[in-house]
Amino acid sequence: MPIPGGGRYRVMTTKTGKKVRLHFTPGGRVNEAKNLATRATHTPAEFARDRLRSRLATLRRQGQFTRKARAR
């Protein structure tokens, strides 16, 4: 998936010593990460899914979001 223009790339080293290339949008949000050793890529769609999961987990901890069983 192509990355929109206007962003910047930075190579950072994780706490475990792995080098990761990050793509930052002009607003400062990371929307792609690539492990430079294994070439595995975390895509913009995966970042969006992670953000949604994080929001839902926060709401569940606060008791604002619960899954209700469907009545049959």
N, CA, C and O atoms as a Maestro MAE file, in Angstrom:
{
 s_m_m2io_version
 :::
 2.0.0
}

f_m_ct {
 s_m_title
 :::
 protein
 m_atom[288] {
  # First column is atom index #
  i_m_mmod_type
  r_m_x_coord
  r_m_y_coord
  r_m_z_coord
  i_m_residue_number
  s_m_chain_name
  s_m_pdb_residue_name
  s_m_pdb_atom_name
  i_m_atomic_number
  :::
  1 25 0.845 -1.173 0.000 1 A "MET " " N  " 7
  2 3 0.000 0.000 0.000 1 A "MET " " CA " 6
  3 2 0.890 1.235 0.000 1 A "MET " " C  " 6
  4 15 1.767 1.353 0.856 1 A "MET " " O  " 8
  5 25 0.688 2.161 -0.940 2 A "PRO " " N  " 7
  6 3 1.556 3.337 -0.985 2 A "PRO " " CA " 6
  7 2 1.308 4.277 0.199 2 A "PRO " " C  " 6
  8 15 0.184 4.432 0.676 2 A "PRO " " O  " 8
  9 25 2.375 4.883 0.641 3 A "ILE " " N  " 7
  10 3 2.308 5.834 1.747 3 A "ILE " " CA " 6
  11 2 2.097 7.225 1.155 3 A "ILE " " C  " 6
  12 15 2.768 7.578 0.185 3 A "ILE " " O  " 8
  13 25 1.174 8.031 1.716 4 A "PRO " " N  " 7
  14 3 0.968 9.376 1.193 4 A "PRO " " CA " 6
  15 2 2.220 10.219 1.341 4 A "PRO " " C  " 6
  16 15 3.010 10.029 2.265 4 A "PRO " " O  " 8
  17 25 2.388 11.148 0.422 5 A "GLY " " N  " 7
  18 3 3.569 12.005 0.435 5 A "GLY " " CA " 6
  19 2 3.572 12.982 1.597 5 A "GLY " " C  " 6
  20 15 2.576 13.135 2.305 5 A "GLY " " O  " 8
  21 25 4.696 13.633 1.779 6 A "GLY " " N  " 7
  22 3 4.792 14.653 2.808 6 A "GLY " " CA " 6
  23 2 5.270 14.147 4.148 6 A "GLY " " C  " 6
  24 15 5.437 14.940 5.074 6 A "GLY " " O  " 8
  25 25 5.493 12.863 4.280 7 A "GLY " " N  " 7
  26 3 5.940 12.315 5.558 7 A "GLY " " CA " 6
  27 2 7.451 12.220 5.617 7 A "GLY " " C  " 6
  28 15 8.149 12.510 4.646 7 A "GLY " " O  " 8
  29 25 7.939 11.812 6.764 8 A "ARG " " N  " 7
  30 3 9.376 11.641 6.951 8 A "ARG " " CA " 6
  31 2 9.651 10.265 7.536 8 A "ARG " " C  " 6
  32 15 8.836 9.700 8.265 8 A "ARG " " O  " 8
  33 25 10.828 9.741 7.193 9 A "TYR " " N  " 7
  34 3 11.258 8.456 7.713 9 A "TYR " " CA " 6
  35 2 12.344 8.662 8.752 9 A "TYR " " C  " 6
  36 15 13.195 9.540 8.605 9 A "TYR " " O  " 8
  37 25 12.316 7.860 9.791 10 A "ARG " " N  " 7
  38 3 13.352 7.865 10.815 10 A "ARG " " CA " 6
  39 2 13.669 6.414 11.162 10 A "ARG " " C  " 6
  40 15 12.765 5.583 11.259 10 A "ARG " " O  " 8
  41 25 14.939 6.113 11.347 11 A "VAL " " N  " 7
  42 3 15.344 4.779 11.790 11 A "VAL " " CA " 6
  43 2 15.632 4.876 13.274 11 A "VAL " " C  " 6
  44 15 16.426 5.707 13.718 11 A "VAL " " O  " 8
  45 25 14.972 4.011 14.037 12 A "MET " " N  " 7
  46 3 15.147 4.009 15.486 12 A "MET " " CA " 6
  47 2 15.524 2.614 15.934 12 A "MET " " C  " 6
  48 15 15.223 1.633 15.255 12 A "MET " " O  " 8
  49 25 16.176 2.526 17.066 13 A "THR " " N  " 7
  50 3 16.537 1.252 17.659 13 A "THR " " CA " 6
  51 2 15.619 1.002 18.848 13 A "THR " " C  " 6
  52 15 15.464 1.863 19.715 13 A "THR " " O  " 8
  53 25 15.013 -0.180 18.883 14 A "THR " " N  " 7
  54 3 14.114 -0.524 19.982 14 A "THR " " CA " 6
  55 2 14.925 -0.847 21.237 14 A "THR " " C  " 6
  56 15 16.154 -0.904 21.196 14 A "THR " " O  " 8
  57 25 14.230 -1.054 22.342 15 A "LYS " " N  " 7
  58 3 14.903 -1.392 23.601 15 A "LYS " " CA " 6
  59 2 15.666 -2.707 23.493 15 A "LYS " " C  " 6
  60 15 16.655 -2.911 24.196 15 A "LYS " " O  " 8
  61 25 15.209 -3.601 22.613 16 A "THR " " N  " 7
  62 3 15.865 -4.897 22.458 16 A "THR " " CA " 6
  63 2 16.993 -4.860 21.429 16 A "THR " " C  " 6
  64 15 17.633 -5.882 21.179 16 A "THR " " O  " 8
  65 25 17.244 -3.696 20.830 17 A "GLY " " N  " 7
  66 3 18.352 -3.552 19.894 17 A "GLY " " CA " 6
  67 2 17.995 -3.745 18.432 17 A "GLY " " C  " 6
  68 15 18.885 -3.746 17.582 17 A "GLY " " O  " 8
  69 25 16.711 -3.911 18.114 18 A "LYS " " N  " 7
  70 3 16.297 -4.085 16.725 18 A "LYS " " CA " 6
  71 2 16.131 -2.727 16.064 18 A "LYS " " C  " 6
  72 15 15.632 -1.783 16.677 18 A "LYS " " O  " 8
  73 25 16.554 -2.635 14.807 19 A "LYS " " N  " 7
  74 3 16.395 -1.390 14.066 19 A "LYS " " CA " 6
  75 2 15.065 -1.412 13.324 19 A "LYS " " C  " 6
  76 15 14.731 -2.388 12.651 19 A "LYS " " O  " 8
  77 25 14.303 -0.313 13.458 20 A "VAL " " N  " 7
  78 3 12.984 -0.197 12.853 20 A "VAL " " CA " 6
  79 2 12.910 1.145 12.129 20 A "VAL " " C  " 6
  80 15 13.284 2.184 12.673 20 A "VAL " " O  " 8
  81 25 12.417 1.100 10.886 21 A "ARG " " N  " 7
  82 3 12.205 2.334 10.130 21 A "ARG " " CA " 6
  83 2 10.760 2.762 10.308 21 A "ARG " " C  " 6
  84 15 9.846 1.982 10.038 21 A "ARG " " O  " 8
  85 25 10.538 3.999 10.764 22 A "LEU " " N  " 7
  86 3 9.196 4.531 11.000 22 A "LEU " " CA " 6
  87 2 8.876 5.609 9.992 22 A "LEU " " C  " 6
  88 15 9.748 6.401 9.633 22 A "LEU " " O  " 8
  89 25 7.625 5.654 9.525 23 A "HIS " " N  " 7
  90 3 7.158 6.730 8.653 23 A "HIS " " CA " 6
  91 2 6.235 7.622 9.467 23 A "HIS " " C  " 6
  92 15 5.214 7.163 9.981 23 A "HIS " " O  " 8
  93 25 6.590 8.891 9.583 24 A "PHE " " N  " 7
  94 3 5.790 9.867 10.323 24 A "PHE " " CA " 6
  95 2 5.019 10.728 9.338 24 A "PHE " " C  " 6
  96 15 5.577 11.200 8.348 24 A "PHE " " O  " 8
  97 25 3.726 10.933 9.610 25 A "THR " " N  " 7
  98 3 2.910 11.836 8.805 25 A "THR " " CA " 6
  99 2 3.281 13.265 9.159 25 A "THR " " C  " 6
  100 15 3.961 13.489 10.160 25 A "THR " " O  " 8
  101 25 2.850 14.247 8.359 26 A "PRO " " N  " 7
  102 3 3.139 15.639 8.717 26 A "PRO " " CA " 6
  103 2 2.576 16.031 10.088 26 A "PRO " " C  " 6
  104 15 3.094 16.950 10.722 26 A "PRO " " O  " 8
  105 25 1.527 15.349 10.554 27 A "GLY " " N  " 7
  106 3 0.959 15.630 11.865 27 A "GLY " " CA " 6
  107 2 1.708 14.961 13.010 27 A "GLY " " C  " 6
  108 15 1.402 15.216 14.174 27 A "GLY " " O  " 8
  109 25 2.680 14.113 12.702 28 A "GLY " " N  " 7
  110 3 3.491 13.483 13.727 28 A "GLY " " CA " 6
  111 2 3.072 12.074 14.105 28 A "GLY " " C  " 6
  112 15 3.657 11.491 15.017 28 A "GLY " " O  " 8
  113 25 2.079 11.510 13.436 29 A "ARG " " N  " 7
  114 3 1.611 10.154 13.753 29 A "ARG " " CA " 6
  115 2 2.404 9.136 12.931 29 A "ARG " " C  " 6
  116 15 2.658 9.350 11.746 29 A "ARG " " O  " 8
  117 25 2.787 8.043 13.560 30 A "VAL " " N  " 7
  118 3 3.471 6.962 12.847 30 A "VAL " " CA " 6
  119 2 2.414 6.133 12.138 30 A "VAL " " C  " 6
  120 15 1.458 5.675 12.764 30 A "VAL " " O  " 8
  121 25 2.579 5.935 10.821 31 A "ASN " " N  " 7
  122 3 1.590 5.136 10.111 31 A "ASN " " CA " 6
  123 2 2.206 3.960 9.362 31 A "ASN " " C  " 6
  124 15 1.498 3.247 8.651 31 A "ASN " " O  " 8
  125 25 3.508 3.744 9.508 32 A "GLU " " N  " 7
  126 3 4.121 2.543 8.969 32 A "GLU " " CA " 6
  127 2 5.403 2.270 9.728 32 A "GLU " " C  " 6
  128 15 6.143 3.194 10.065 32 A "GLU " " O  " 8
  129 25 5.665 1.001 9.995 33 A "ALA " " N  " 7
  130 3 6.909 0.603 10.645 33 A "ALA " " CA " 6
  131 2 7.456 -0.612 9.909 33 A "ALA " " C  " 6
  132 15 6.706 -1.516 9.540 33 A "ALA " " O  " 8
  133 25 8.769 -0.626 9.697 34 A "LYS " " N  " 7
  134 3 9.378 -1.750 9.005 34 A "LYS " " CA " 6
  135 2 10.595 -2.208 9.786 34 A "LYS " " C  " 6
  136 15 11.500 -1.424 10.070 34 A "LYS " " O  " 8
  137 25 10.604 -3.496 10.131 35 A "ASN " " N  " 7
  138 3 11.747 -4.094 10.804 35 A "ASN " " CA " 6
  139 2 12.834 -4.265 9.752 35 A "ASN " " C  " 6
  140 15 12.621 -4.959 8.757 35 A "ASN " " O  " 8
  141 25 13.987 -3.650 9.951 36 A "LEU " " N  " 7
  142 3 15.020 -3.677 8.931 36 A "LEU " " CA " 6
  143 2 15.768 -5.002 8.876 36 A "LEU " " C  " 6
  144 15 16.422 -5.294 7.874 36 A "LEU " " O  " 8
  145 25 15.688 -5.804 9.922 37 A "ALA " " N  " 7
  146 3 16.364 -7.097 9.905 37 A "ALA " " CA " 6
  147 2 15.520 -8.149 9.183 37 A "ALA " " C  " 6
  148 15 16.042 -8.898 8.358 37 A "ALA " " O  " 8
  149 25 14.228 -8.210 9.486 38 A "THR " " N  " 7
  150 3 13.361 -9.246 8.912 38 A "THR " " CA " 6
  151 2 12.553 -8.750 7.716 38 A "THR " " C  " 6
  152 15 11.958 -9.554 6.998 38 A "THR " " O  " 8
  153 25 12.524 -7.440 7.495 39 A "ARG " " N  " 7
  154 3 11.749 -6.801 6.414 39 A "ARG " " CA " 6
  155 2 10.247 -6.911 6.628 39 A "ARG " " C  " 6
  156 15 9.480 -6.680 5.693 39 A "ARG " " O  " 8
  157 25 9.807 -7.257 7.833 40 A "ALA " " N  " 7
  158 3 8.370 -7.306 8.134 40 A "ALA " " CA " 6
  159 2 7.849 -5.879 8.245 40 A "ALA " " C  " 6
  160 15 8.499 -5.019 8.840 40 A "ALA " " O  " 8
  161 25 6.669 -5.630 7.669 41 A "THR " " N  " 7
  162 3 6.098 -4.287 7.655 41 A "THR " " CA " 6
  163 2 4.789 -4.261 8.423 41 A "THR " " C  " 6
  164 15 3.939 -5.135 8.251 41 A "THR " " O  " 8
  165 25 4.631 -3.250 9.273 42 A "HIS " " N  " 7
  166 3 3.379 -2.985 9.974 42 A "HIS " " CA " 6
  167 2 2.701 -1.874 9.176 42 A "HIS " " C  " 6
  168 15 3.175 -0.738 9.180 42 A "HIS " " O  " 8
  169 25 1.610 -2.181 8.499 43 A "THR " " N  " 7
  170 3 0.993 -1.282 7.527 43 A "THR " " CA " 6
  171 2 0.063 -0.268 8.183 43 A "THR " " C  " 6
  172 15 -0.279 -0.415 9.356 43 A "THR " " O  " 8
  173 25 -0.355 0.769 7.433 44 A "PRO " " N  " 7
  174 3 -1.317 1.734 7.966 44 A "PRO " " CA " 6
  175 2 -2.623 1.082 8.428 44 A "PRO " " C  " 6
  176 15 -3.207 1.516 9.421 44 A "PRO " " O  " 8
  177 25 -3.086 0.050 7.724 45 A "ALA " " N  " 7
  178 3 -4.312 -0.634 8.131 45 A "ALA " " CA " 6
  179 2 -4.122 -1.330 9.477 45 A "ALA " " C  " 6
  180 15 -5.040 -1.351 10.298 45 A "ALA " " O  " 8
  181 25 -2.956 -1.892 9.705 46 A "GLU " " N  " 7
  182 3 -2.682 -2.549 10.989 46 A "GLU " " CA " 6
  183 2 -2.587 -1.528 12.117 46 A "GLU " " C  " 6
  184 15 -3.026 -1.800 13.235 46 A "GLU " " O  " 8
  185 25 -2.019 -0.354 11.837 47 A "PHE " " N  " 7
  186 3 -1.978 0.699 12.853 47 A "PHE " " CA " 6
  187 2 -3.392 1.154 13.206 47 A "PHE " " C  " 6
  188 15 -3.684 1.390 14.378 47 A "PHE " " O  " 8
  189 25 -4.274 1.280 12.214 48 A "ALA " " N  " 7
  190 3 -5.660 1.688 12.470 48 A "ALA " " CA " 6
  191 2 -6.366 0.640 13.327 48 A "ALA " " C  " 6
  192 15 -7.107 0.991 14.245 48 A "ALA " " O  " 8
  193 25 -6.145 -0.638 13.037 49 A "ARG " " N  " 7
  194 3 -6.749 -1.708 13.822 49 A "ARG " " CA " 6
  195 2 -6.223 -1.683 15.264 49 A "ARG " " C  " 6
  196 15 -6.985 -1.897 16.207 49 A "ARG " " O  " 8
  197 25 -4.931 -1.424 15.431 50 A "ASP " " N  " 7
  198 3 -4.341 -1.343 16.772 50 A "ASP " " CA " 6
  199 2 -4.934 -0.183 17.573 50 A "ASP " " C  " 6
  200 15 -5.196 -0.320 18.768 50 A "ASP " " O  " 8
  201 25 -5.146 0.969 16.906 51 A "ARG " " N  " 7
  202 3 -5.741 2.120 17.594 51 A "ARG " " CA " 6
  203 2 -7.159 1.802 18.051 51 A "ARG " " C  " 6
  204 15 -7.550 2.167 19.160 51 A "ARG " " O  " 8
  205 25 -7.936 1.119 17.199 52 A "LEU " " N  " 7
  206 3 -9.303 0.746 17.558 52 A "LEU " " CA " 6
  207 2 -9.302 -0.223 18.744 52 A "LEU " " C  " 6
  208 15 -10.085 -0.063 19.680 52 A "LEU " " O  " 8
  209 25 -8.429 -1.218 18.701 53 A "ARG " " N  " 7
  210 3 -8.347 -2.171 19.806 53 A "ARG " " CA " 6
  211 2 -7.966 -1.479 21.102 53 A "ARG " " C  " 6
  212 15 -8.488 -1.809 22.167 53 A "ARG " " O  " 8
  213 25 -7.057 -0.519 21.010 54 A "SER " " N  " 7
  214 3 -6.614 0.210 22.201 54 A "SER " " CA " 6
  215 2 -7.776 1.016 22.796 54 A "SER " " C  " 6
  216 15 -7.974 1.022 24.011 54 A "SER " " O  " 8
  217 25 -8.542 1.696 21.930 55 A "ARG " " N  " 7
  218 3 -9.687 2.485 22.407 55 A "ARG " " CA " 6
  219 2 -10.737 1.603 23.060 55 A "ARG " " C  " 6
  220 15 -11.271 1.943 24.115 55 A "ARG " " O  " 8
  221 25 -11.037 0.461 22.429 56 A "LEU " " N  " 7
  222 3 -12.039 -0.445 22.983 56 A "LEU " " CA " 6
  223 2 -11.582 -1.024 24.321 56 A "LEU " " C  " 6
  224 15 -12.383 -1.168 25.244 56 A "LEU " " O  " 8
  225 25 -10.298 -1.355 24.424 57 A "ALA " " N  " 7
  226 3 -9.776 -1.894 25.685 57 A "ALA " " CA " 6
  227 2 -9.879 -0.860 26.796 57 A "ALA " " C  " 6
  228 15 -10.195 -1.205 27.935 57 A "ALA " " O  " 8
  229 25 -9.618 0.399 26.480 58 A "THR " " N  " 7
  230 3 -9.731 1.469 27.478 58 A "THR " " CA " 6
  231 2 -11.171 1.619 27.934 58 A "THR " " C  " 6
  232 15 -11.431 1.752 29.130 58 A "THR " " O  " 8
  233 25 -12.115 1.601 26.993 59 A "LEU " " N  " 7
  234 3 -13.527 1.730 27.342 59 A "LEU " " CA " 6
  235 2 -14.006 0.550 28.184 59 A "LEU " " C  " 6
  236 15 -14.803 0.719 29.107 59 A "LEU " " O  " 8
  237 25 -13.511 -0.656 27.858 60 A "ARG " " N  " 7
  238 3 -13.905 -1.834 28.641 60 A "ARG " " CA " 6
  239 2 -13.388 -1.727 30.070 60 A "ARG " " C  " 6
  240 15 -14.106 -2.064 31.011 60 A "ARG " " O  " 8
  241 25 -12.153 -1.262 30.247 61 A "ARG " " N  " 7
  242 3 -11.597 -1.106 31.590 61 A "ARG " " CA " 6
  243 2 -12.390 -0.096 32.398 61 A "ARG " " C  " 6
  244 15 -12.548 -0.251 33.609 61 A "ARG " " O  " 8
  245 25 -12.892 0.941 31.734 62 A "GLN " " N  " 7
  246 3 -13.659 1.977 32.418 62 A "GLN " " CA " 6
  247 2 -15.121 1.572 32.610 62 A "GLN " " C  " 6
  248 15 -15.878 2.286 33.268 62 A "GLN " " O  " 8
  249 25 -15.523 0.439 32.044 63 A "GLY " " N  " 7
  250 3 -16.890 -0.038 32.183 63 A "GLY " " CA " 6
  251 2 -17.881 0.654 31.270 63 A "GLY " " C  " 6
  252 15 -19.089 0.539 31.479 63 A "GLY " " O  " 8
  253 25 -17.402 1.371 30.260 64 A "GLN " " N  " 7
  254 3 -18.290 2.097 29.353 64 A "GLN " " CA " 6
  255 2 -18.692 1.270 28.141 64 A "GLN " " C  " 6
  256 15 -19.628 1.632 27.429 64 A "GLN " " O  " 8
  257 25 -18.001 0.174 27.901 65 A "PHE " " N  " 7
  258 3 -18.298 -0.638 26.731 65 A "PHE " " CA " 6
  259 2 -18.333 -2.094 27.161 65 A "PHE " " C  " 6
  260 15 -17.341 -2.614 27.673 65 A "PHE " " O  " 8
  261 25 -19.455 -2.752 26.961 66 A "THR " " N  " 7
  262 3 -19.567 -4.172 27.266 66 A "THR " " CA " 6
  263 2 -20.225 -4.865 26.091 66 A "THR " " C  " 6
  264 15 -21.034 -4.275 25.375 66 A "THR " " O  " 8
  265 25 -19.875 -6.099 25.908 67 A "ARG " " N  " 7
  266 3 -20.515 -6.897 24.857 67 A "ARG " " CA " 6
  267 2 -21.758 -7.524 25.459 67 A "ARG " " C  " 6
  268 15 -21.682 -8.226 26.467 67 A "ARG " " O  " 8
  269 25 -22.881 -7.272 24.851 68 A "LYS " " N  " 7
  270 3 -24.134 -7.836 25.336 68 A "LYS " " CA " 6
  271 2 -24.491 -9.037 24.470 68 A "LYS " " C  " 6
  272 15 -24.361 -9.000 23.247 68 A "LYS " " O  " 8
  273 25 -24.943 -10.100 25.127 69 A "ALA " " N  " 7
  274 3 -25.343 -11.298 24.391 69 A "ALA " " CA " 6
  275 2 -26.598 -10.989 23.591 69 A "ALA " " C  " 6
  276 15 -27.523 -10.335 24.072 69 A "ALA " " O  " 8
  277 25 -26.604 -11.472 22.370 70 A "ARG " " N  " 7
  278 3 -27.788 -11.264 21.536 70 A "ARG " " CA " 6
  279 2 -28.916 -12.177 21.971 70 A "ARG " " C  " 6
  280 15 -28.700 -13.363 22.224 70 A "ARG " " O  " 8
  281 25 -30.100 -11.639 22.057 71 A "ALA " " N  " 7
  282 3 -31.277 -12.454 22.416 71 A "ALA " " CA " 6
  283 2 -31.751 -13.181 21.165 71 A "ALA " " C  " 6
  284 15 -31.819 -12.611 20.076 71 A "ALA " " O  " 8
  285 25 -32.073 -14.443 21.350 72 A "ARG " " N  " 7
  286 3 -32.558 -15.212 20.188 72 A "ARG " " CA " 6
  287 2 -34.038 -15.355 20.225 72 A "ARG " " C  " 6
  288 15 -34.621 -15.969 19.332 72 A "ARG " " O  " 8
  :::
 }
 m_bond[287] {
  # First column is bond index #
  i_m_from
  i_m_to
  i_m_order
  :::
  1 1 2 1
  2 2 3 1
  3 3 4 2
  4 3 5 1
  5 5 6 1
  6 6 7 1
  7 7 8 2
  8 7 9 1
  9 9 10 1
  10 10 11 1
  11 11 12 2
  12 11 13 1
  13 13 14 1
  14 14 15 1
  15 15 16 2
  16 15 17 1
  17 17 18 1
  18 18 19 1
  19 19 20 2
  20 19 21 1
  21 21 22 1
  22 22 23 1
  23 23 24 2
  24 23 25 1
  25 25 26 1
  26 26 27 1
  27 27 28 2
  28 27 29 1
  29 29 30 1
  30 30 31 1
  31 31 32 2
  32 31 33 1
  33 33 34 1
  34 34 35 1
  35 35 36 2
  36 35 37 1
  37 37 38 1
  38 38 39 1
  39 39 40 2
  40 39 41 1
  41 41 42 1
  42 42 43 1
  43 43 44 2
  44 43 45 1
  45 45 46 1
  46 46 47 1
  47 47 48 2
  48 47 49 1
  49 49 50 1
  50 50 51 1
  51 51 52 2
  52 51 53 1
  53 53 54 1
  54 54 55 1
  55 55 56 2
  56 55 57 1
  57 57 58 1
  58 58 59 1
  59 59 60 2
  60 59 61 1
  61 61 62 1
  62 62 63 1
  63 63 64 2
  64 63 65 1
  65 65 66 1
  66 66 67 1
  67 67 68 2
  68 67 69 1
  69 69 70 1
  70 70 71 1
  71 71 72 2
  72 71 73 1
  73 73 74 1
  74 74 75 1
  75 75 76 2
  76 75 77 1
  77 77 78 1
  78 78 79 1
  79 79 80 2
  80 79 81 1
  81 81 82 1
  82 82 83 1
  83 83 84 2
  84 83 85 1
  85 85 86 1
  86 86 87 1
  87 87 88 2
  88 87 89 1
  89 89 90 1
  90 90 91 1
  91 91 92 2
  92 91 93 1
  93 93 94 1
  94 94 95 1
  95 95 96 2
  96 95 97 1
  97 97 98 1
  98 98 99 1
  99 99 100 2
  100 99 101 1
  101 101 102 1
  102 102 103 1
  103 103 104 2
  104 103 105 1
  105 105 106 1
  106 106 107 1
  107 107 108 2
  108 107 109 1
  109 109 110 1
  110 110 111 1
  111 111 112 2
  112 111 113 1
  113 113 114 1
  114 114 115 1
  115 115 116 2
  116 115 117 1
  117 117 118 1
  118 118 119 1
  119 119 120 2
  120 119 121 1
  121 121 122 1
  122 122 123 1
  123 123 124 2
  124 123 125 1
  125 125 126 1
  126 126 127 1
  127 127 128 2
  128 127 129 1
  129 129 130 1
  130 130 131 1
  131 131 132 2
  132 131 133 1
  133 133 134 1
  134 134 135 1
  135 135 136 2
  136 135 137 1
  137 137 138 1
  138 138 139 1
  139 139 140 2
  140 139 141 1
  141 141 142 1
  142 142 143 1
  143 143 144 2
  144 143 145 1
  145 145 146 1
  146 146 147 1
  147 147 148 2
  148 147 149 1
  149 149 150 1
  150 150 151 1
  151 151 152 2
  152 151 153 1
  153 153 154 1
  154 154 155 1
  155 155 156 2
  156 155 157 1
  157 157 158 1
  158 158 159 1
  159 159 160 2
  160 159 161 1
  161 161 162 1
  162 162 163 1
  163 163 164 2
  164 163 165 1
  165 165 166 1
  166 166 167 1
  167 167 168 2
  168 167 169 1
  169 169 170 1
  170 170 171 1
  171 171 172 2
  172 171 173 1
  173 173 174 1
  174 174 175 1
  175 175 176 2
  176 175 177 1
  177 177 178 1
  178 178 179 1
  179 179 180 2
  180 179 181 1
  181 181 182 1
  182 182 183 1
  183 183 184 2
  184 183 185 1
  185 185 186 1
  186 186 187 1
  187 187 188 2
  188 187 189 1
  189 189 190 1
  190 190 191 1
  191 191 192 2
  192 191 193 1
  193 193 194 1
  194 194 195 1
  195 195 196 2
  196 195 197 1
  197 197 198 1
  198 198 199 1
  199 199 200 2
  200 199 201 1
  201 201 202 1
  202 202 203 1
  203 203 204 2
  204 203 205 1
  205 205 206 1
  206 206 207 1
  207 207 208 2
  208 207 209 1
  209 209 210 1
  210 210 211 1
  211 211 212 2
  212 211 213 1
  213 213 214 1
  214 214 215 1
  215 215 216 2
  216 215 217 1
  217 217 218 1
  218 218 219 1
  219 219 220 2
  220 219 221 1
  221 221 222 1
  222 222 223 1
  223 223 224 2
  224 223 225 1
  225 225 226 1
  226 226 227 1
  227 227 228 2
  228 227 229 1
  229 229 230 1
  230 230 231 1
  231 231 232 2
  232 231 233 1
  233 233 234 1
  234 234 235 1
  235 235 236 2
  236 235 237 1
  237 237 238 1
  238 238 239 1
  239 239 240 2
  240 239 241 1
  241 241 242 1
  242 242 243 1
  243 243 244 2
  244 243 245 1
  245 245 246 1
  246 246 247 1
  247 247 248 2
  248 247 249 1
  249 249 250 1
  250 250 251 1
  251 251 252 2
  252 251 253 1
  253 253 254 1
  254 254 255 1
  255 255 256 2
  256 255 257 1
  257 257 258 1
  258 258 259 1
  259 259 260 2
  260 259 261 1
  261 261 262 1
  262 262 263 1
  263 263 264 2
  264 263 265 1
  265 265 266 1
  266 266 267 1
  267 267 268 2
  268 267 269 1
  269 269 270 1
  270 270 271 1
  271 271 272 2
  272 271 273 1
  273 273 274 1
  274 274 275 1
  275 275 276 2
  276 275 277 1
  277 277 278 1
  278 278 279 1
  279 279 280 2
  280 279 281 1
  281 281 282 1
  282 282 283 1
  283 283 284 2
  284 283 285 1
  285 285 286 1
  286 286 287 1
  287 287 288 2
  :::
 }
}
